Amino acid sequence: MKNINSHRKNIRVKGEANGEYVLYWMQINRRLQYNFALEYAVAYANRIGRPLVILEGLACDYPWATSRTSTFILEGMAEHAGHLRDAVSVLYIPYPEQKSGSFDKLVRDLCSRAAILISDEYPVFIMRERNEKLEKELKIPFHTIDSNGIIPMALSDKAPYSAYVFRRMMQKMFRECWEHPPQQHPLKGLQNHGLPDLQNEVMDKRKTGLDRLESSRNIEDFVNGLSSLNNGIGSIEIKGTRKAALERLDAFTGNDLLRYDDDRNDPDKERTSRLSPWLHFGKISAFEVVKEVFAMQPKGWDIGDTRPVNGKRSGFFGGHASIESFLDEIITWRETGFHFALHTSEYDQFDSLPSWARETLSEHSYDRREHVYSYEELAEAGTHDPVWNAAQMQLREEGRIHNYLRMLWGKKVLEWTPDPQTALEYLIDLNNYYAIDGRDPNSYSGIFWIFGRFDRAWGPERQIYGKIRYMSSDSARKKIKMENYLKRYSGL
Ligand SMILES: Cc1cc2nc3c(=O)[nH]c(=O)nc-3n(C[C@H](O)[C@H](O)[C@H](O)COP(=O)(O)OP(=O)(O)OC[C@H]3O[C@@H](n4cnc5c(N)ncnc54)[C@H](O)[C@@H]3O)c2cc1C
């Protein structure tokens, strides 16, 4: 039987690997540890006896480009440059471009002499489009590797229409996937084939890239100089480094994990992991998070005791209730979004909603709206509702919204815009511009959940929502206090 990890490989362009080096382009899983794609690139370089080149870049004009996102990415790249700039067996080329097209040219120059291009498989955003485009254009072998989660995306044959459907599959596959984890330090296994002799233009770009990442001051100056970014959305307190991700994981498992189930919906208590920004940019792997979380299970708990429970939410992992609840988010909910997007090319379009949701929303499209806000009014947190404004202020200032309020935040945009299509458009823009974890398969899971994806019809049928699940700020305030939260964010 094939190793389960063979399902992580997508051979996009077949062929003989004849060039001078193996090129790994780190597009989204931007880490040197627990990374199946890097592991594959190392094994490939060893097998054909060629040097390894790792390329990590940043375009200056990607969709929803902001200083916030660019700074976060560059902080992570600077950390890699610190580890790899003087390495003798691997050539690391970091390149944040200043002029549109210049990074693209670097990719093509590097491909012109590479034996193979290996990159990250990713089901949404520019990576999906880029990989599809390169697949049509490249003359060298091109393999993409899925290092996104625990269950390889290729194991599902169609889009899961609910978390239950995915969970049922996950429960059957989990043990085997878990027993084939990524290596902690794939670069340790790299044989030394020296460094390739690259074109001057490429080496000049490498030098420029390293200079741009030399210090936080250089990063700040570089980002401030990019007129293509939305500079109104500035950098945030948390850093885009792996170091920061590991510190957050430590703090979460040490202080909050065992109270996750009871307190996760209370914004005043802040018991959730807050790991989504680093999970999004791949600075940390779901494997290592789950490993740390398993280590917190009570004595006597054993992964070998797990048995599928037909997709039920509890009973599969067992152990501590809070741990089981957290695993449902980081495995089931997170990976449902990846598998769904992979099989749904129109994952970001209104038409990808289930038919019952589209029908009920259309039937209520002309219902009278008591409040209607423009995109700018929403972005500026200028509504009549203090709870919504506080959530939007948190998003503006910190690049995140507490999960429970994020649901409410989305539901109100559906209620306060002229029609569901406009609501969808505004939500995608608000989320992807301001949220540091935006532009992710889970951005689309979360946003489309507002409109009925992965959900069911609810009664009674209401104005505007129809049969879509309803949420209100008043009931949220009755359920949870959020006094500190409101004080903190409405004062901003
Ligand atoms: C309108 C709306 C928009 C959203 N946009 C995004 C987004 O852009 N990026 C994003 O990563 N998530 C998004 N979510 C899902 C969820 O809000 C965040 O993943 C979660 O709040 C992140 O906080 P955390 O890391 O503390 O989560 P924790 O509760 O600690 O959970 C751990 C991890 O599990 C995953 N997870 C948790 N909840 C969900 C969920 N409901 N759906 C899918 N995965 C989940 C995330 O990777 C998260 O980091 C959105 C939800 C809604 C309702």
The ligand as an SDF file (V2000), in Angstrom:
LIG
                    3D

 53 58  0  0  0  0  0  0  0  0999 V2000
  -17.1000   35.9960    9.1830 C   0  0  0  0  0  0  0  0  0  0  0  0
  -15.9380   35.1060    9.5340 C   0  0  0  0  0  0  0  0  0  0  0  0
  -14.7130   35.2910    8.9230 C   0  0  0  0  0  0  0  0  0  0  0  0
  -13.6260   34.4560    9.2320 C   0  0  0  0  0  0  0  0  0  0  0  0
  -12.4260   34.6690    8.6060 N   0  0  0  0  0  0  0  0  0  0  0  0
  -11.3580   33.8680    8.8990 C   0  0  0  0  0  0  0  0  0  0  0  0
  -10.0960   34.1010    8.2790 C   0  0  0  0  0  0  0  0  0  0  0  0
   -9.9370   35.0340    7.4720 O   0  0  0  0  0  0  0  0  0  0  0  0
   -9.0570   33.2690    8.5780 N   0  0  0  0  0  0  0  0  0  0  0  0
   -9.1930   32.2470    9.4970 C   0  0  0  0  0  0  0  0  0  0  0  0
   -8.2140   31.5270    9.7520 O   0  0  0  0  0  0  0  0  0  0  0  0
  -10.3910   32.0090   10.0960 N   0  0  0  0  0  0  0  0  0  0  0  0
  -11.4660   32.7900    9.8470 C   0  0  0  0  0  0  0  0  0  0  0  0
  -12.6600   32.5660   10.4770 N   0  0  0  0  0  0  0  0  0  0  0  0
  -12.7720   31.4260   11.3890 C   0  0  0  0  0  0  0  0  0  0  0  0
  -12.4410   31.7450   12.8750 C   0  0  0  0  0  0  0  0  0  0  0  0
  -13.0660   32.9280   13.2480 O   0  0  0  0  0  0  0  0  0  0  0  0
  -10.9490   31.8780   13.1370 C   0  0  0  0  0  0  0  0  0  0  0  0
  -10.2430   30.7930   12.5930 O   0  0  0  0  0  0  0  0  0  0  0  0
  -10.6410   31.9180   14.6410 C   0  0  0  0  0  0  0  0  0  0  0  0
  -11.3820   32.9200   15.2660 O   0  0  0  0  0  0  0  0  0  0  0  0
   -9.1690   32.1920   14.8450 C   0  0  0  0  0  0  0  0  0  0  0  0
   -8.9020   32.4210   16.2110 O   0  0  0  0  0  0  0  0  0  0  0  0
   -8.0330   31.4100   17.0340 P   0  0  0  0  0  0  0  0  0  0  0  0
   -6.7700   31.1290   16.3130 O   0  0  0  0  0  0  0  0  0  0  0  0
   -7.9320   31.9410   18.4240 O   0  0  0  0  0  0  0  0  0  0  0  0
   -8.9340   30.1100   17.0080 O   0  0  0  0  0  0  0  0  0  0  0  0
   -9.0160   28.8530   17.9850 P   0  0  0  0  0  0  0  0  0  0  0  0
  -10.3810   28.8330   18.5590 O   0  0  0  0  0  0  0  0  0  0  0  0
   -7.8900   28.8120   18.9170 O   0  0  0  0  0  0  0  0  0  0  0  0
   -8.9450   27.6240   16.9670 O   0  0  0  0  0  0  0  0  0  0  0  0
   -7.7010   27.0730   16.5210 C   0  0  0  0  0  0  0  0  0  0  0  0
   -7.6300   27.1010   15.0140 C   0  0  0  0  0  0  0  0  0  0  0  0
   -8.6980   26.3540   14.4540 O   0  0  0  0  0  0  0  0  0  0  0  0
   -9.1410   26.9710   13.2420 C   0  0  0  0  0  0  0  0  0  0  0  0
  -10.5250   27.4460   13.4220 N   0  0  0  0  0  0  0  0  0  0  0  0
  -11.1140   27.8810   14.5640 C   0  0  0  0  0  0  0  0  0  0  0  0
  -12.4060   28.2180   14.3260 N   0  0  0  0  0  0  0  0  0  0  0  0
  -12.6200   27.9910   13.0270 C   0  0  0  0  0  0  0  0  0  0  0  0
  -13.7470   28.1340   12.1860 C   0  0  0  0  0  0  0  0  0  0  0  0
  -14.9180   28.5550   12.6510 N   0  0  0  0  0  0  0  0  0  0  0  0
  -13.6220   27.8200   10.8820 N   0  0  0  0  0  0  0  0  0  0  0  0
  -12.4470   27.3660   10.3940 C   0  0  0  0  0  0  0  0  0  0  0  0
  -11.3410   27.1990   11.1430 N   0  0  0  0  0  0  0  0  0  0  0  0
  -11.4220   27.5100   12.4340 C   0  0  0  0  0  0  0  0  0  0  0  0
   -8.2310   28.1670   13.0040 C   0  0  0  0  0  0  0  0  0  0  0  0
   -7.1670   27.7610   12.1840 O   0  0  0  0  0  0  0  0  0  0  0  0
   -7.7580   28.4870   14.4120 C   0  0  0  0  0  0  0  0  0  0  0  0
   -6.5500   29.1930   14.4660 O   0  0  0  0  0  0  0  0  0  0  0  0
  -13.7730   33.3960   10.1770 C   0  0  0  0  0  0  0  0  0  0  0  0
  -15.0190   33.2180   10.7930 C   0  0  0  0  0  0  0  0  0  0  0  0
  -16.0780   34.0590   10.4940 C   0  0  0  0  0  0  0  0  0  0  0  0
  -17.3920   33.8220   11.1780 C   0  0  0  0  0  0  0  0  0  0  0  0
  1  2  1  0
  2  3  1  0
  2 52  2  0
  3  4  2  0
  4  5  1  0
  4 50  1  0
  5  6  2  0
  6  7  1  0
  6 13  1  0
  7  8  2  0
  7  9  1  0
  9 10  1  0
 10 11  2  0
 10 12  1  0
 12 13  2  0
 13 14  1  0
 14 15  1  0
 14 50  1  0
 15 16  1  0
 16 17  1  0
 16 18  1  0
 18 19  1  0
 18 20  1  0
 20 21  1  0
 20 22  1  0
 22 23  1  0
 23 24  1  0
 24 25  2  0
 24 26  1  0
 24 27  1  0
 27 28  1  0
 28 29  2  0
 28 30  1  0
 28 31  1  0
 31 32  1  0
 32 33  1  0
 33 34  1  0
 33 48  1  0
 34 35  1  0
 35 36  1  0
 35 46  1  0
 36 37  1  0
 36 45  1  0
 37 38  2  0
 38 39  1  0
 39 40  1  0
 39 45  2  0
 40 41  1  0
 40 42  2  0
 42 43  1  0
 43 44  2  0
 44 45  1  0
 46 47  1  0
 46 48  1  0
 48 49  1  0
 50 51  2  0
 51 52  1  0
 52 53  1  0
M  END
$$$$
